Amino acid sequence: MRGSLSRRLVRRTTALVALVTVVLAVFISLANFQILQQQLDERLETAAARPGRVGASSPSNTDDPAGSGLIRIDAITGFPVRITAPDTRTAAIATGLLQLELGAAPANVDIPGLGHYRVLVRDFDRGRTVVALPYRDVTNPLYTQLLMTGLLTLGAILLAYLGTRQIVATSLRPLNRLAATANQVSALPLARGEGAVPVRVAAADADPETEVGQVGLALNLMLDNVENALAARHRSETKVRRFVADASHELRNPLASIRGYAELTRRSSESLPPDASHALSRIEAESERMSALVEDLLLLARLDAEPTLDVRPTDLTEMVLNAVDDARAADREHHWSLNLPTDEVLANVDPHRTHQVIANLLANARTHTPPGTHVEASLSTADGWAVVAVTDDGPGVPPEIQDSVFERFTRADVSRARQTGGSSTGLGLAIVAAVVGAQGGQVGLDSRPGYTRFTVRLPLA
């Protein structure tokens, strides 16, 4: 991975080794250069200190038996200039050295036709002696050393890179195992159920004597706390769901009785005062609404506990068509439209519950959009899914509740709620999500002002 800790450690360690190696090579080369040049200067001093002979020039280098290319020029007053050189060509070219003014220390001189030389001039009362040695005695060994040093430096850098990579990889294996454990935990389905976390860091990676072990131990403790918290949450949710299921079940009969007695009283032959008649009609309406709410709560409780669905291949085309017809009959103030495929679309669903899902989505659009809103129900297939979508051009779902719109008792504010008609219980979309999830499907929402699309994906048959 680019930018990972292991890569950064390898790069930085290799760069440090390279820097140290290069600096060391430079210092060694400079020191060797100084040593070689000092040795050359000492040879010049030794050559200049030997007594010179006078007489004609000689192409033979008898003053330098080693044949190192020494040039010696002795110019003594009253005697011919004596030139000692490796050959006549060198002797002819080197005569210009007598005119040099170099001082007491050796100096580098570029002799035309001969190359680079190290030259030492000694002046005496009776004349001058000039000695010169080729500077290749310094440069050639130095070039060889630089070549070898460069190769050794590259080898050291390569070895440091390979060694560091191996060491870093070995050292970070426990950390990689911790990351793998964390990834396993993140993939666990902890949103529902008892929230058991069976994954733990191995004992070898939870040794408090090491830095990585301290992290592993802390991760194990955190996982223990998470598991305990999830278990407590599950117990609490189970109690609440059991209470809701029991309360919903127990409320069904009293509500039915209230609704029946109110309807019976209102239909009796005896005339009732207007206030009493109105009160009875309101009792009927509210008891019906409470009965619907109780049925929704009971359905959610059953889906949470152990959903029992009659899943079979079902034609969704006809189902969507019927649901839109029902919605059109219930509300003539909205503009309803269909977008259906020419062929039937079969999905593995519970027909009754899936019809309820589509009806809830259409009712949600009818309830939370103003009159005149265009609502379209569409059906398509994609990647093994049957896709049912309900789209409207209403005000949109407020951004602050979009993430929780499929949760229970989530209700829109005035931006999307109609001011005419009853209020929403906030359970319609929760039932949609619960039923679709129990059938192995998915729900989705895409909303902005002027566009809202609820999408349901169901597995194809």
ZATIKE-140219 format. One record per residue (C-alpha): residue in three letters; x negated, y, z. Coordinates in pm, whole numbers. Layout:
 bapa   east  north     up
  ALA      X      Y      Z
...
//
This chain:
 bapa   east  north     up
  MET      0      0      0
  ARG   -128    341    -92
  GLY   -221    545    210
  SER   -192    254    455
  LEU   -405    243    767
  SER   -621    -40    633
  ARG   -697    148    312
  ARG   -782    465    499
  LEU  -1013    277    736
  VAL  -1190    100    448
  ARG  -1228    421    248
  ARG  -1353    627    539
  THR  -1593    362    667
  THR  -1730    302    320
  ALA  -1767    677    266
  LEU  -1953    710    596
  VAL  -2188    423    509
  ALA  -2241    573    162
  LEU  -2318    914    309
  VAL  -2566    774    561
  THR  -2731    554    296
  VAL  -2763    837     45
  VAL  -2900   1079    305
  LEU  -3147    817    424
  ALA  -3253    743     66
  VAL  -3306   1113      0
  PHE  -3518   1157    312
  ILE  -3725    847    231
  SER  -3778    968   -125
  LEU  -3882   1313     -6
  ALA  -4120   1162    249
  ASN  -4268    929    -11
  PHE  -4306   1221   -251
  GLN  -4497   1416     11
  ILE  -4719   1115     84
  LEU  -4796   1049   -283
  GLN  -4870   1412   -351
  GLN  -5090   1435    -41
  GLN  -5281   1127   -157
  LEU  -5329   1286   -498
  ASP  -5452   1605   -336
  GLU  -5698   1407   -124
  ARG  -5832   1242   -437
  LEU  -5875   1585   -591
  GLU  -6059   1709   -283
  THR  -6284   1404   -291
  ALA  -6354   1447   -661
  ALA  -6430   1817   -619
  ALA  -6660   1751   -325
  ARG  -6888   1520   -526
  PRO  -7188   1700   -678
  GLY  -7136   1772  -1043
  ARG  -7388   1712  -1316
  VAL  -7484   1967  -1572
  GLY  -7535   1903  -1937
  ALA  -7328   1828  -2245
  SER  -6969   1722  -2232
  SER  -6900   1353  -2213
  PRO  -6585   1177  -2317
  SER  -6654    905  -2062
  ASN  -6524    941  -1713
  THR  -6829    834  -1522
  ASP  -6727   1050  -1224
  ASP  -6408    852  -1192
  PRO  -6495    487  -1220
  ALA  -6140    377  -1159
  GLY  -6031    529  -1488
  SER  -5746    722  -1337
  GLY  -5754    999  -1599
  LEU  -5964   1246  -1398
  ILE  -6066   1565  -1576
  ARG  -6364   1752  -1430
  ILE  -6508   2073  -1560
  ASP  -6833   2211  -1414
  ALA  -6922   2564  -1523
  ILE  -7256   2659  -1361
  THR  -7432   2980  -1451
  GLY  -7727   2920  -1684
  PHE  -7612   2571  -1788
  PRO  -7374   2448  -2052
  VAL  -7019   2365  -1939
  ARG  -6992   2001  -1844
  ILE  -6653   1836  -1915
  THR  -6580   1489  -1788
  ALA  -6262   1350  -1940
  PRO  -6113   1017  -2046
  ASP  -6164   1096  -2416
  THR  -6274   1372  -2653
  ARG  -5917   1481  -2719
  THR  -5857   1536  -2351
  ALA  -6187   1722  -2321
  ALA  -6101   1954  -2609
  ILE  -5761   2039  -2469
  ALA  -5868   2082  -2104
  THR  -6118   2366  -2159
  GLY  -5846   2621  -2088
  LEU  -5841   2512  -1723
  LEU  -6149   2728  -1651
  GLN  -5943   3043  -1694
  LEU  -5682   2942  -1435
  GLU  -5651   3137  -1112
  LEU  -5480   2894   -875
  GLY  -5619   2972   -534
  ALA  -5767   2728   -287
  ALA  -5481   2477   -282
  PRO  -5404   2227   -556
  ALA  -5130   2330   -797
  ASN  -4923   2173  -1069
  VAL  -5015   2276  -1420
  ASP  -4853   2176  -1749
  ILE  -5140   2125  -1993
  PRO  -5018   2152  -2353
  GLY  -5069   1825  -2530
  LEU  -5158   1634  -2213
  GLY  -4860   1677  -1984
  HIS  -4826   1753  -1616
  TYR  -5144   1761  -1406
  ARG  -5238   1839  -1050
  VAL  -5528   2083  -1062
  LEU  -5776   2198   -796
  VAL  -6021   2487   -857
  ARG  -6336   2538   -651
  ASP  -6543   2856   -699
  PHE  -6911   2863   -597
  ASP  -7177   3132   -602
  ARG  -7327   2983   -916
  GLY  -7002   2893  -1097
  ARG  -6677   2700  -1085
  THR  -6560   2338  -1069
  VAL  -6214   2235  -1186
  VAL  -6075   1888  -1122
  ALA  -5739   1760  -1244
  LEU  -5548   1436  -1212
  PRO  -5231   1340  -1404
  TYR  -4918   1400  -1203
  ARG  -4779   1068  -1320
  ASP  -4968    917  -1026
  VAL  -4693   1081   -818
  THR  -4393   1071  -1048
  ASN  -4420    714  -1175
  PRO  -4416    549   -830
  LEU  -4149    796   -724
  TYR  -3926    714  -1021
  THR  -3968    344   -950
  GLN  -3877    401   -588
  LEU  -3573    612   -681
  LEU  -3452    340   -913
  MET  -3490     73   -648
  THR  -3341    299   -382
  GLY  -3042    374   -604
  LEU  -2981      5   -668
  LEU  -3018    -77   -300
  THR  -2785    211   -209
  LEU  -2517     88   -448
  GLY  -2558   -262   -313
  ALA  -2531   -137     44
  ILE  -2215     61    -40
  LEU  -2057   -238   -213
  LEU  -2151   -466     76
  ALA  -2013   -212    324
  TYR  -1687   -191    128
  LEU  -1640   -567    112
  GLY  -1745   -621    471
  THR  -1530   -336    601
  ARG  -1228   -457    408
  GLN  -1265   -804    554
  ILE  -1319   -674    908
  VAL  -1027   -430    885
  ALA   -798   -697    739
  THR   -890   -936   1020
  SER   -852   -668   1286
  LEU   -513   -552   1159
  ARG   -355   -895   1127
  PRO   -194   -871   1473
  LEU    -55   -529   1378
  ASN     82   -673   1054
  ARG    250   -949   1252
  LEU    410   -684   1474
  ALA    538   -505   1164
  ALA    676   -833   1029
  THR    857   -891   1358
  ALA   1004   -543   1349
  ASN   1120   -599    990
  GLN   1286   -925   1092
  VAL   1471   -747   1372
  SER   1580   -467   1138
  ALA   1732   -726    903
  LEU   1943   -888   1175
  PRO   2321   -825   1166
  LEU   2345   -643   1497
  ALA   2644   -421   1416
  ARG   2890   -696   1505
  GLY   2897  -1001   1726
  GLU   2709  -1057   2046
  GLY   2396   -884   1912
  ALA   2156  -1165   1995
  VAL   1795  -1086   1900
  PRO   1617  -1422   1868
  VAL   1295  -1270   1731
  ARG   1009  -1188   1966
  VAL    642  -1103   1934
  ALA    421  -1408   1989
  ALA    237  -1431   2320
  ALA   -100  -1403   2144
  ASP      3  -1062   2009
  ALA    144   -939   2339
  ASP   -175   -951   2543
  PRO   -188   -633   2757
  GLU   -568   -644   2753
  THR   -574   -522   2391
  GLU   -426   -212   2229
  VAL   -222   -412   1979
  GLY   -113   -646   2257
  GLN     20   -350   2455
  VAL    230   -249   2156
  GLY    353   -608   2117
  LEU    444   -629   2486
  ALA    629   -296   2467
  LEU    816   -421   2159
  ASN    924   -737   2342
  LEU   1050   -532   2636
  MET   1238   -304   2399
  LEU   1396   -602   2224
  ASP   1504   -744   2562
  ASN   1669   -412   2650
  VAL   1835   -392   2306
  GLU   1969   -747   2338
  ASN   2107   -678   2686
  ALA   2268   -354   2568
  LEU   2423   -522   2265
  ALA   2554   -804   2481
  ALA   2711   -553   2721
  ARG   2863   -364   2428
  HIS   3005   -686   2285
  ARG   3163   -781   2617
  SER   3317   -437   2646
  GLU   3448   -443   2288
  THR   3589   -790   2340
  LYS   3780   -673   2647
  VAL   3914   -369   2462
  ARG   4019   -575   2160
  ARG   4188   -834   2379
  PHE   4371   -559   2562
  VAL   4479   -394   2235
  ALA   4595   -728   2096
  ASP   4785   -816   2412
  ALA   4936   -469   2446
  SER   5035   -460   2079
  HIS   5194   -802   2104
  GLU   5385   -709   2419
  LEU   5504   -375   2275
  ARG   5661   -527   1965
  ASN   5974   -659   2139
  PRO   6050   -347   2351
  LEU   6008   -124   2046
  ALA   6235   -346   1842
  SER   6495   -331   2121
  ILE   6472     48   2145
  ARG   6513     84   1771
  GLY   6805   -162   1765
  TYR   6995     -3   2053
  ALA   6944    345   1908
  GLU   7075    237   1569
  LEU   7366     51   1730
  THR   7462    352   1940
  ARG   7444    591   1646
  ARG   7663    363   1433
  SER   7930    314   1698
  SER   8282    428   1614
  GLU   8286    690   1883
  SER   8175   1031   1765
  LEU   7863   1167   1929
  PRO   7772   1525   1999
  PRO   7532   1668   1739
  ASP   7248   1690   1991
  ALA   7289   1326   2091
  SER   7309   1212   1729
  HIS   6993   1404   1644
  ALA   6814   1261   1950
  LEU   6907    907   1851
  SER   6783    959   1496
  ARG   6453   1089   1633
  ILE   6430    788   1866
  GLU   6478    557   1567
  ALA   6214    739   1361
  GLU   5956    747   1637
  SER   6018    384   1733
  GLU   5967    285   1370
  ARG   5643    482   1359
  MET   5526    326   1687
  SER   5619    -20   1556
  ALA   5406     41   1245
  LEU   5120    159   1464
  VAL   5150   -147   1686
  GLU   5152   -375   1381
  ASP   4837   -205   1249
  LEU   4662   -242   1584
  LEU   4764   -605   1607
  LEU   4635   -669   1253
  LEU   4298   -510   1333
  ALA   4271   -710   1653
  ARG   4338  -1033   1462
  LEU   4085   -945   1194
  ASP   3827   -872   1464
  ALA   3892  -1193   1651
  GLU   3930  -1459   1384
  PRO   4063  -1344   1047
  THR   4302  -1597    892
  LEU   4339  -1510    525
  ASP   4506  -1701    246
  VAL   4227  -1650    -10
  ARG   4301  -1773   -361
  PRO   4257  -1656   -721
  THR   4487  -1358   -762
  ASP   4567  -1133  -1057
  LEU   4473   -783   -947
  THR   4607   -619  -1263
  GLU   4968   -686  -1174
  MET   4901   -604   -809
  VAL   4763   -257   -888
  LEU   5049   -193  -1131
  ASN   5311   -283   -869
  ALA   5141    -77   -599
  VAL   5139    234   -820
  ASP   5504    181   -909
  ASP   5587    167   -538
  ALA   5385    484   -471
  ARG   5555    664   -762
  ALA   5897    568   -625
  ALA   5803    688   -277
  ASP   5665   1025   -389
  ARG   5768   1208   -705
  GLU   5568   1521   -619
  HIS   5232   1365   -715
  HIS   5120   1275  -1065
  TRP   5041    904  -1074
  SER   4844    731  -1350
  LEU   4692    391  -1423
  ASN   4373    277  -1590
  LEU   4394   -100  -1628
  PRO   4202   -348  -1848
  THR   4381   -532  -2125
  ASP   4294   -873  -1976
  GLU   4391  -1000  -1635
  VAL   4133   -970  -1356
  LEU   4129  -1263  -1114
  ALA   3969  -1222   -772
  ASN   3939  -1453   -471
  VAL   4153  -1257   -225
  ASP   4452  -1280      3
  PRO   4737  -1142   -212
  HIS   4940   -997     75
  ARG   4647   -829    250
  THR   4493   -702    -74
  HIS   4825   -545   -176
  GLN   4823   -378    164
  VAL   4472   -244     93
  ILE   4577    -88   -238
  ALA   4897     48    -85
  ASN   4701    205    201
  LEU   4463    377    -42
  LEU   4755    518   -244
  ALA   4933    623     76
  ASN   4616    792    194
  ALA   4600    994   -128
  ARG   4971   1078   -102
  THR   4944   1184    261
  HIS   4626   1388    246
  THR   4666   1578    -80
  PRO   4911   1855   -167
  PRO   5203   1812   -409
  GLY   5102   1824   -773
  THR   4776   1635   -715
  HIS   4683   1386   -985
  VAL   4611   1038   -846
  GLU   4470    763  -1066
  ALA   4443    394   -980
  SER   4194    199  -1190
  LEU   4073   -160  -1216
  SER   3750   -283  -1376
  THR   3482   -549  -1338
  ALA   3109   -506  -1279
  ASP   2832   -749  -1181
  GLY   3063  -1021  -1049
  TRP   3296   -779   -870
  ALA   3649   -664   -931
  VAL   3645   -290   -872
  VAL   3964   -115   -759
  ALA   3937    263   -741
  VAL   4180    535   -634
  THR   4079    881   -754
  ASP   4246   1217   -689
  ASP   4167   1581   -763
  GLY   4270   1706   -420
  PRO   4068   1915   -173
  GLY   3832   1629    -85
  VAL   3733   1460    239
  PRO   3557   1696    482
  PRO   3181   1623    482
  GLU   3172   1592    860
  ILE   3397   1281    859
  GLN   3285   1111    538
  ASP   3043    884    723
  SER   3317    770    964
  VAL   3620    777    737
  PHE   3660    396    752
  GLU   3640    390   1131
  ARG   3948    362   1348
  PHE   4143    674   1446
  THR   3939    895   1211
  ARG   4172   1166   1082
  ALA   4112   1454    846
  ASP   4160   1812    955
  VAL   4375   2067    779
  SER   4154   2076    469
  ARG   4296   1745    345
  ALA   4603   1680    558
  ARG   4946   1771    431
  GLN   5147   2001    645
  THR   5475   1844    538
  GLY   5569   1505    668
  GLY   5438   1302    956
  SER   5094   1272   1102
  SER   4831   1008   1023
  THR   4740    741   1275
  GLY   4385    708   1142
  LEU   4418    332   1097
  GLY   4498    301    726
  LEU   4140    318    598
  ALA   4017    115    894
  ILE   4254   -164    786
  VAL   4122   -128    430
  ALA   3763   -174    546
  ALA   3851   -463    781
  VAL   4053   -657    523
  VAL   3803   -604    243
  GLY   3512   -697    470
  ALA   3690  -1014    584
  GLN   3723  -1115    217
  GLY   3352  -1058    149
  GLY   3406   -728    -32
  GLN   3276   -373     -3
  VAL   3433    -28     34
  GLY   3292    307    -69
  LEU   3372    679    -85
  ASP   3256    958   -313
  SER   3416   1292   -230
  ARG   3369   1661   -297
  PRO   3614   1950   -345
  GLY   3835   1863   -642
  TYR   3728   1498   -659
  THR   3774   1205   -422
  ARG   3721    842   -518
  PHE   3779    544   -289
  THR   3626    224   -428
  VAL   3698   -136   -327
  ARG   3482   -421   -458
  LEU   3623   -773   -437
  PRO   3458  -1099   -549
  LEU   3577  -1226   -885
  ALA   3731  -1570   -904
//
